């Protein structure tokens, strides 16, 4: 993988950004991270970083939970990221991965008295799920880690073992993605996505109390539903069985964008094709993240990739 990374306060070629096997976060999962999309617009010859500020603000909140000090301000982080994306020069969709972590090379489970650091890298990253065809999901036998065990609103590296167990279980069962239930059996979220349904004509999504990561895409979709379609999203508990009778269902996430769910646990959602509210929201979202909608351009940071250096 080529490209550049921000590592130990400097921008370096990605292959130089290496950490020791003794690193605390590698041993104990004591890090927090973000995923930011850079969406390539070939007509504009620019990459649009979507809601970068909001992602770094969430990273700061996650770091607070883990008692990690991030020296850089949100503005610094946005500037560094724009420079990384520019220098990396990719003329395709990219994913930016900031990670703030316990970088101390010490043994011992704790959060206090351990050095912190923050790295950022950029990688080319196409479609994560098939948003055109829609996806098949199954409810996982694994339950979502409750907020009382690891704070859900923080995007903590270690908690992704829960997501990985659920995702691979879904994959083994021939599905694209898992729906993970909370400890009390209500719908929480996907392995890396929030979930919405249209039920009885209402747009519904689980509230933060269902141990969800409070997604930035989730917030975007709620705002678009309200301002562009005049639809208020209702945040309430969704029992598993309500998924089976929903008129529409979709998942949202930085990697997944807005992906229609067409089947859950071998039951088609409605008639198994993308529903009208889902397609309207997806159309709006897909234009906005590529800088094609001037009303929402403030959510996009434009970066012109540096010209590729020929070998
Ligand atoms: N839930 C989980 C567990 C996730 O990993 C993600 C992806 N960050 C999401 C929800 C969606 O969050 P966002 O829209 O901010 O990417």
Boltz pocket constraint, residues with backbone or C-beta under 6 A from the ligand:
constraints:
  - pocket:
      binder: B
      contacts: [[A, 35], [A, 163], [A, 189], [A, 190], [A, 191], [A, 192], [A, 193], [A, 194], [A, 212], [A, 213], [A, 214], [A, 215], [A, 216], [A, 217], [A, 218], [A, 252], [A, 253], [A, 254], [A, 255]]
      max_distance: 6.0
